[in-house]
Amino acid sequence: MSEKDKEIQEENINANVDTVNEDVAGEETATEQENVELTAEEKLQKELDEANEKVATLEDKYLRQVAEFDNYRKRTLKEKAELIKNGGERAIESILPVLDDFERALSNMAKDENAAEIMTGVELIYNKFVGILKQNGLQKIETEGADFNTDFHEAIAIIPAPSEELKGKVLDCVQAGYTLNEKVIRHAKVAVGE
């Protein structure tokens, strides 16, 4: 082989090596691009997952706030209704001693025969007064012959029962008790049979 042939052969080999190097470099570039694309996809997927997690957290927080506000609204409406229903409780409690005085006056007038005409007028006033209180939700606690119940009665005395069936029952009422819209505002003071 001549020198020229060797040179040509070397040039061909170099050209082939360059081509191979270019192919390898092209493949590396393609691999790098795939890695970059894969990394970009992974990055986008990670961002999407983070965004979905944040949305879920915010949605949960929003639902909790809505539920908390709804409970607050219901509670305030209930409290407002209770205030309206029992708003006059203090005023009615302060009137109860007057009612007691009326009842004592009527029982004393019943004993005096000279006060019969006055008693009729006082009874009319008393009945009107009691009617107005009933319209506002006031009810007298029944005690006559009732079983003793600590929810409604306050025992101020325990006395021997005249018979076996009167044990644990109210025998005498010293002071009347009242409920306002089914809420006890004054317990009945009673004597209980033992």
CYANA upper distance limits for C-alpha pairs under 8 A (distance plus 0.5 A):
  1 MET  CA      5 ASP  CA      6.54
  1 MET  CA      6 LYS  CA      7.20
  2 SER  CA      6 LYS  CA      6.74
  3 GLU  CA      7 GLU  CA      6.63
  4 LYS  CA      8 ILE  CA      6.62
  5 ASP  CA      9 GLN  CA      6.45
  6 LYS  CA     10 GLU  CA      6.48
  7 GLU  CA     11 GLU  CA      6.53
  8 ILE  CA     12 ASN  CA      6.63
  9 GLN  CA     13 ILE  CA      6.64
 10 GLU  CA     14 ASN  CA      6.49
 11 GLU  CA     15 ALA  CA      6.42
 12 ASN  CA     16 ASN  CA      6.49
 13 ILE  CA     17 VAL  CA      6.53
 14 ASN  CA     18 ASP  CA      6.49
 15 ALA  CA     19 THR  CA      6.55
 16 ASN  CA     20 VAL  CA      6.55
 17 VAL  CA     21 ASN  CA      6.45
 18 ASP  CA     22 GLU  CA      6.44
 19 THR  CA     23 ASP  CA      6.55
 20 VAL  CA     24 VAL  CA      6.53
 21 ASN  CA     25 ALA  CA      6.40
 22 GLU  CA     26 GLY  CA      6.36
 23 ASP  CA     27 GLU  CA      6.55
 24 VAL  CA     28 GLU  CA      6.59
 25 ALA  CA     29 THR  CA      6.51
 26 GLY  CA     30 ALA  CA      6.55
 27 GLU  CA     31 THR  CA      6.46
 28 GLU  CA     32 GLU  CA      6.43
 29 THR  CA     33 GLN  CA      6.53
 30 ALA  CA     34 GLU  CA      6.55
 31 THR  CA     35 ASN  CA      6.52
 32 GLU  CA     36 VAL  CA      6.47
 33 GLN  CA     37 GLU  CA      6.39
 34 GLU  CA     38 LEU  CA      6.32
 35 ASN  CA     39 THR  CA      6.32
 36 VAL  CA     40 ALA  CA      6.44
 37 GLU  CA     41 GLU  CA      6.53
 38 LEU  CA     42 GLU  CA      6.48
 39 THR  CA     43 LYS  CA      6.40
 40 ALA  CA     44 LEU  CA      6.53
 41 GLU  CA     45 GLN  CA      6.47
 42 GLU  CA     46 LYS  CA      6.49
 43 LYS  CA     47 GLU  CA      6.66
 44 LEU  CA     48 LEU  CA      6.54
 45 GLN  CA     49 ASP  CA      6.58
 46 LYS  CA     50 GLU  CA      6.65
 47 GLU  CA     51 ALA  CA      6.56
 48 LEU  CA     52 ASN  CA      6.57
 49 ASP  CA     53 GLU  CA      6.60
 50 GLU  CA     54 LYS  CA      6.62
 51 ALA  CA     55 VAL  CA      6.60
 52 ASN  CA     56 ALA  CA      6.63
 53 GLU  CA     57 THR  CA      6.69
 54 LYS  CA     58 LEU  CA      6.58
 55 VAL  CA     59 GLU  CA      6.45
 56 ALA  CA     60 ASP  CA      6.62
 57 THR  CA     61 LYS  CA      6.66
 58 LEU  CA     62 TYR  CA      6.48
 59 GLU  CA     63 LEU  CA      6.62
 60 ASP  CA     64 ARG  CA      6.69
 61 LYS  CA     65 GLN  CA      6.69
 62 TYR  CA     66 VAL  CA      6.68
 63 LEU  CA     67 ALA  CA      6.65
 64 ARG  CA     68 GLU  CA      6.51
 65 GLN  CA     69 PHE  CA      6.53
 66 VAL  CA     70 ASP  CA      6.59
 67 ALA  CA     71 ASN  CA      6.69
 68 GLU  CA     72 TYR  CA      6.66
 69 PHE  CA     73 ARG  CA      6.59
 70 ASP  CA     74 LYS  CA      6.69
 71 ASN  CA     75 ARG  CA      6.53
 72 TYR  CA     76 THR  CA      6.63
 73 ARG  CA     77 LEU  CA      6.64
 74 LYS  CA     78 LYS  CA      6.63
 75 ARG  CA     79 GLU  CA      6.63
 76 THR  CA     80 LYS  CA      6.46
 77 LEU  CA     81 ALA  CA      6.60
 78 LYS  CA     82 GLU  CA      6.61
 79 GLU  CA     83 LEU  CA      6.59
 80 LYS  CA     84 ILE  CA      6.68
 81 ALA  CA     85 LYS  CA      6.50
 82 GLU  CA     86 ASN  CA      6.44
 82 GLU  CA     87 GLY  CA      8.15
 83 LEU  CA     87 GLY  CA      5.39
 85 LYS  CA    181 ASN  CA      7.95
 86 ASN  CA    180 LEU  CA      7.81
 86 ASN  CA    181 ASN  CA      7.82
 88 GLY  CA     92 ILE  CA      6.59
 89 GLU  CA     93 GLU  CA      6.48
 89 GLU  CA    180 LEU  CA      7.68
 89 GLU  CA    185 ILE  CA      8.17
 90 ARG  CA     94 SER  CA      6.72
 91 ALA  CA     95 ILE  CA      6.92
 92 ILE  CA     96 LEU  CA      6.89
 92 ILE  CA    133 LEU  CA      8.36
 93 GLU  CA    185 ILE  CA      7.54
 93 GLU  CA    186 ARG  CA      8.40
 95 ILE  CA     99 LEU  CA      7.00
 96 LEU  CA    100 ASP  CA      6.74
 97 PRO  CA    101 ASP  CA      6.68
 98 VAL  CA    102 PHE  CA      6.70
 99 LEU  CA    103 GLU  CA      6.86
 99 LEU  CA    126 TYR  CA      8.50
100 ASP  CA    104 ARG  CA      6.77
100 ASP  CA    175 GLN  CA      8.49
100 ASP  CA    176 ALA  CA      8.41
101 ASP  CA    105 ALA  CA      6.54
102 PHE  CA    106 LEU  CA      6.69
102 PHE  CA    126 TYR  CA      7.22
103 GLU  CA    107 SER  CA      6.74
104 ARG  CA    108 ASN  CA      6.66
105 ALA  CA    109 MET  CA      6.55
106 LEU  CA    110 ALA  CA      6.64
106 LEU  CA    119 MET  CA      7.08
106 LEU  CA    122 VAL  CA      7.86
106 LEU  CA    123 GLU  CA      7.65
107 SER  CA    111 LYS  CA      7.34
108 ASN  CA    112 ASP  CA      7.30
109 MET  CA    113 GLU  CA      8.09
109 MET  CA    115 ALA  CA      6.28
109 MET  CA    116 ALA  CA      7.55
109 MET  CA    119 MET  CA      6.53
110 ALA  CA    115 ALA  CA      8.15
110 ALA  CA    116 ALA  CA      7.71
110 ALA  CA    119 MET  CA      7.84
112 ASP  CA    116 ALA  CA      7.82
115 ALA  CA    119 MET  CA      6.38
116 ALA  CA    120 THR  CA      6.91
117 GLU  CA    121 GLY  CA      7.29
118 ILE  CA    122 VAL  CA      6.75
119 MET  CA    123 GLU  CA      6.42
120 THR  CA    124 LEU  CA      6.86
121 GLY  CA    125 ILE  CA      6.93
122 VAL  CA    126 TYR  CA      6.48
123 GLU  CA    127 ASN  CA      6.45
124 LEU  CA    128 LYS  CA      6.69
125 ILE  CA    129 PHE  CA      6.58
126 TYR  CA    130 VAL  CA      6.60
127 ASN  CA    131 GLY  CA      6.48
128 LYS  CA    132 ILE  CA      6.77
129 PHE  CA    133 LEU  CA      6.90
130 VAL  CA    134 LYS  CA      6.63
131 GLY  CA    135 GLN  CA      6.76
132 ILE  CA    136 ASN  CA      7.03
133 LEU  CA    137 GLY  CA      7.10
133 LEU  CA    138 LEU  CA      5.92
134 LYS  CA    138 LEU  CA      5.19
134 LYS  CA    139 GLN  CA      6.67
136 ASN  CA    180 LEU  CA      8.42
137 GLY  CA    179 THR  CA      8.32
137 GLY  CA    180 LEU  CA      5.67
137 GLY  CA    181 ASN  CA      5.39
137 GLY  CA    182 GLU  CA      8.45
138 LEU  CA    178 TYR  CA      7.13
138 LEU  CA    179 THR  CA      6.19
138 LEU  CA    180 LEU  CA      5.00
138 LEU  CA    181 ASN  CA      7.05
139 GLN  CA    178 TYR  CA      6.04
139 GLN  CA    179 THR  CA      5.71
139 GLN  CA    180 LEU  CA      6.87
139 GLN  CA    181 ASN  CA      8.37
139 GLN  CA    182 GLU  CA      8.49
140 LYS  CA    176 ALA  CA      7.50
140 LYS  CA    177 GLY  CA      6.49
140 LYS  CA    178 TYR  CA      5.02
140 LYS  CA    179 THR  CA      6.93
141 ILE  CA    152 PHE  CA      7.62
141 ILE  CA    176 ALA  CA      7.42
141 ILE  CA    177 GLY  CA      5.73
141 ILE  CA    178 TYR  CA      5.78
141 ILE  CA    179 THR  CA      7.30
141 ILE  CA    188 ALA  CA      7.39
142 GLU  CA    146 ALA  CA      7.72
143 THR  CA    170 VAL  CA      6.77
143 THR  CA    172 ASP  CA      8.37
143 THR  CA    173 CYS  CA      7.17
143 THR  CA    188 ALA  CA      8.12
143 THR  CA    190 VAL  CA      8.40
144 GLU  CA    170 VAL  CA      6.98
144 GLU  CA    171 LEU  CA      7.56
144 GLU  CA    172 ASP  CA      7.78
144 GLU  CA    173 CYS  CA      8.08
145 GLY  CA    166 LEU  CA      8.43
145 GLY  CA    169 LYS  CA      6.64
145 GLY  CA    170 VAL  CA      6.14
145 GLY  CA    171 LEU  CA      7.08
146 ALA  CA    169 LYS  CA      6.19
146 ALA  CA    170 VAL  CA      6.13
147 ASP  CA    168 GLY  CA      6.66
147 ASP  CA    169 LYS  CA      4.84
147 ASP  CA    170 VAL  CA      6.59
148 PHE  CA    153 HIS  CA      7.06
148 PHE  CA    168 GLY  CA      6.41
148 PHE  CA    169 LYS  CA      5.71
148 PHE  CA    170 VAL  CA      6.19
148 PHE  CA    192 VAL  CA      7.46
149 ASN  CA    153 HIS  CA      6.11
150 THR  CA    154 GLU  CA      6.78
151 ASP  CA    187 HIS  CA      8.33
152 PHE  CA    177 GLY  CA      7.91
152 PHE  CA    184 VAL  CA      7.38
152 PHE  CA    187 HIS  CA      5.77
152 PHE  CA    188 ALA  CA      6.88
153 HIS  CA    177 GLY  CA      8.03
153 HIS  CA    187 HIS  CA      5.65
153 HIS  CA    188 ALA  CA      5.21
153 HIS  CA    189 LYS  CA      6.54
153 HIS  CA    190 VAL  CA      7.08
154 GLU  CA    187 HIS  CA      6.36
154 GLU  CA    188 ALA  CA      6.29
154 GLU  CA    189 LYS  CA      5.32
154 GLU  CA    190 VAL  CA      6.58
155 ALA  CA    189 LYS  CA      6.44
155 ALA  CA    190 VAL  CA      5.59
155 ALA  CA    191 ALA  CA      6.24
155 ALA  CA    192 VAL  CA      6.95
156 ILE  CA    189 LYS  CA      6.65
156 ILE  CA    190 VAL  CA      6.38
156 ILE  CA    191 ALA  CA      6.43
157 ALA  CA    190 VAL  CA      7.41
157 ALA  CA    191 ALA  CA      5.11
157 ALA  CA    192 VAL  CA      6.85
158 ILE  CA    191 ALA  CA      6.07
158 ILE  CA    192 VAL  CA      5.36
158 ILE  CA    193 GLY  CA      6.38
158 ILE  CA    194 GLU  CA      6.76
159 ILE  CA    191 ALA  CA      7.24
159 ILE  CA    192 VAL  CA      6.62
159 ILE  CA    193 GLY  CA      5.63
159 ILE  CA    194 GLU  CA      6.33
160 PRO  CA    193 GLY  CA      5.92
160 PRO  CA    194 GLU  CA      5.38
161 ALA  CA    166 LEU  CA      6.19
161 ALA  CA    167 LYS  CA      6.09
161 ALA  CA    171 LEU  CA      8.45
161 ALA  CA    193 GLY  CA      4.93
161 ALA  CA    194 GLU  CA      5.76
162 PRO  CA    166 LEU  CA      7.49
162 PRO  CA    193 GLY  CA      8.48
163 SER  CA    167 LYS  CA      7.75
166 LEU  CA    170 VAL  CA      8.33
166 LEU  CA    171 LEU  CA      8.12
166 LEU  CA    193 GLY  CA      6.60
166 LEU  CA    194 GLU  CA      8.38
167 LYS  CA    192 VAL  CA      8.15
167 LYS  CA    193 GLY  CA      5.30
167 LYS  CA    194 GLU  CA      5.45
168 GLY  CA    192 VAL  CA      6.67
168 GLY  CA    193 GLY  CA      5.88
168 GLY  CA    194 GLU  CA      6.57
169 LYS  CA    192 VAL  CA      6.23
169 LYS  CA    193 GLY  CA      6.16
170 VAL  CA    190 VAL  CA      6.90
170 VAL  CA    191 ALA  CA      6.45
170 VAL  CA    192 VAL  CA      5.17
170 VAL  CA    193 GLY  CA      6.90
171 LEU  CA    190 VAL  CA      7.88
171 LEU  CA    191 ALA  CA      6.17
171 LEU  CA    192 VAL  CA      6.03
171 LEU  CA    193 GLY  CA      6.52
172 ASP  CA    190 VAL  CA      6.13
172 ASP  CA    191 ALA  CA      5.58
172 ASP  CA    192 VAL  CA      7.74
173 CYS  CA    188 ALA  CA      7.54
173 CYS  CA    189 LYS  CA      6.52
173 CYS  CA    190 VAL  CA      4.88
173 CYS  CA    191 ALA  CA      6.87
174 VAL  CA    188 ALA  CA      8.17
174 VAL  CA    189 LYS  CA      5.94
174 VAL  CA    190 VAL  CA      6.01
174 VAL  CA    191 ALA  CA      7.94
175 GLN  CA    188 ALA  CA      6.22
175 GLN  CA    189 LYS  CA      5.53
175 GLN  CA    190 VAL  CA      7.61
176 ALA  CA    187 HIS  CA      8.01
176 ALA  CA    188 ALA  CA      5.31
176 ALA  CA    189 LYS  CA      7.13
177 GLY  CA    184 VAL  CA      8.40
177 GLY  CA    185 ILE  CA      8.23
177 GLY  CA    186 ARG  CA      5.49
177 GLY  CA    187 HIS  CA      5.07
177 GLY  CA    188 ALA  CA      4.17
177 GLY  CA    189 LYS  CA      7.55
178 TYR  CA    184 VAL  CA      6.60
178 TYR  CA    185 ILE  CA      6.44
178 TYR  CA    186 ARG  CA      5.79
178 TYR  CA    187 HIS  CA      7.13
178 TYR  CA    188 ALA  CA      7.74
179 THR  CA    183 LYS  CA      5.59
179 THR  CA    184 VAL  CA      4.68
179 THR  CA    185 ILE  CA      5.91
179 THR  CA    186 ARG  CA      7.43
180 LEU  CA    184 VAL  CA      6.80
180 LEU  CA    185 ILE  CA      6.87
